[in-house]
Amino acid sequence: MSEATGREAKTIHRLLEIGQIDDEDLDFKKGEDEPLDCDALILDEASMIDIVLMNNLLNAVSLSTRLIIVGDVDQLPSVGPGNVLKDIIDSGAVKVVKLKDIYRQAKESMIIVNAHRINNGEMPFLNEKNKDFYFIKTKDRDNISDTIISLINERLPKFNKGWDKVKDIQILTPMRKSPLGVNALNIKLQEILNPPSNVKKEKTYRTIVFREGDKVMQIKNNYSLKWERIKGTGDKEGLGIFNGDVGYIDKIDEENDLISVIYDEDKRVDYESIYLDELEHAYAITIHKSQGSEFKVVIIPSFMGPPLLMNRNLLYTGVTRAKKMVVVVGEAKGIGFMISNKRAQDRYSALAYRIQNNIGK
């Protein structure tokens, strides 16, 4: 967002100035007693915001501030409780503008065209010549896995020599377990993309081998983890590393039993052993964890799985994470099944009803 606007962008937690945390409640400096000082607040990726965080944010917005909410209601809902963006829209109490038209420049990208087709329940166009959306057909799951490894390690870096195989190409998979899940793929990908070396230190934590140079992800919100900025402008230090943040292991300090991870290329976090259960490899990540992120190239394995998980919203979210190219590897019927499956877990917050009631008063 900072690149797109030329203005500083912040996470909601940083904006509200998160402070000391107890076991149950978030403590923000900004709130009703000390509201945010701004005329307009633009809130992006609003589908990711749960009802608790939205409540804290709105408490800090003064009545004179204009709030503009931007988001895609067709993506996966928030990890936390509620379905805030959808409920606000469904309430009919606020002005809503929906962007539906695909304009000339966007029509050149099959990623955008196919995202709209998936969202409309239609099969995407596959392998259009000189486009950016590709499908590689294979049925056997071992073949799918081998093809993915070949793509990320050899074929795609040869296709575009400017793409870094670790930083620019991301595997997004629907689930954690199975031969095509996060756990199995990360073991194979680490061996290929960051193999053992005499010059790289390692630390084994339970069944995971962390190695200097590894791509890793924070898998839960930790509001008390300290970070320090190693370059650039902005706060020199702060608190909080959040679920889905991706970084790289810079150094393993055996003497002090620390793993140093760099996030956003400029924030260093030193992990003690007690926090290592919050860290995992990120060569492959679930589509759920990818929400809110963007990658130059996305590779998605396509296979048959549990109907509750393999749905249209999941596929749509995965495809829309890509900026330059999408490659789907596997079974065409897997794509068709996900597109036809609109099943999703209902969430009951009564927020839309409560907004209607309050506006009516």
C-alpha positions, 0 to 999 in steps of 0.5 A: 500500500505504501508503494501504491500511494506514496503514503505510510501504511500501517497494520491496524495493530500498529495504528492503534498502538498496541501495548501490554497484553494480558492472556485475554484482552488486547490493550491499545493506546488508541481508543475512545479516550484517545481517538485517531487524529485523521480526517479520513481512514482507509481500511484495506483488505477488510475481509480479513478483519474479525469482529473483535479487531474491528470493534477496537478500531471503531472505538478509536475513530472519532465521529468527524472521521470519514471511514472508507472500507475496501475489501473483497467479500468473495475472499475467505473470511477472517481467521477470527470470529465474525464476517465483518465486511459481508455483514456490513454490506448485507446490512444495507445501512452504508453506501456500497460501491462494487467494482465489476467491470474489467477494463482494457488493461486488465483484460490483457491479464488472464489472472484477472479474467479467470478470477472473475470467471471463478467467482461467477462459477465458470471454468477459467480459460487455461493455457491461452497463448502468451498469457499469464495463467497456465494449467499443467495436467497430471493425475498422480499426486507424486507427479504433481509434487515433482512437477511443482518442484521442477517448476519452482527450481528450474522451469520458472526461473529459466522462463524469467531470469529476474524471478527469485525461486524463493522470494518471488515464487510461492506454492499455495495449497488448500491443506496442511496434510496429505502428500500435497499439503504444506507439511510434506511439500515444505520438507521436499522444497527445503531440501531443494531450495535451501539444502544442508551446507557447511556454512549454514547453521541449523537448529532442530525443534521437535521434527522441524529443522530450521536452517539459515536462509530458510523461508519461514512464517509466523503462524499465530499473532504474538503481540509481545514479540519485539522487533528492531528496524535494521534499515529504512525509516519508521519506528526503530523498534516495536512489538508484534509479529502477526499470523501470516508474516513471512520472513527469512532466517538470517542467523542461528546463534547457538551460544545464546540459543536464538534464531534471528528472522528478518521480516519485510527486509528491514525488521529483525526478530530474535526467537528464543526456543519458547517461541519456535512453535510459532514458526514454520517453513513457508516455501509452501503455505496454505491459501488461508495463510496467504490472504492479504499477501501478494506474490509475483508467481503462484503455483497451486496444486489441484486435487480432490479433497474434503468438500468443506475445504475445497470450495470456490472462495478458496480457489478464488483467494489463491488465484488473486494472490498472484501479480504476474503468473498463476500455474495450476498443476494437477487435475482439471476436475479438481478445479471444476469441483472447487468452482462448483462447491459454494459450501462454506461455514456459516458465521452467526454474529448478528452484526448485520441485524444490529447495524440495521436496528441501530440505524433504524433508531 
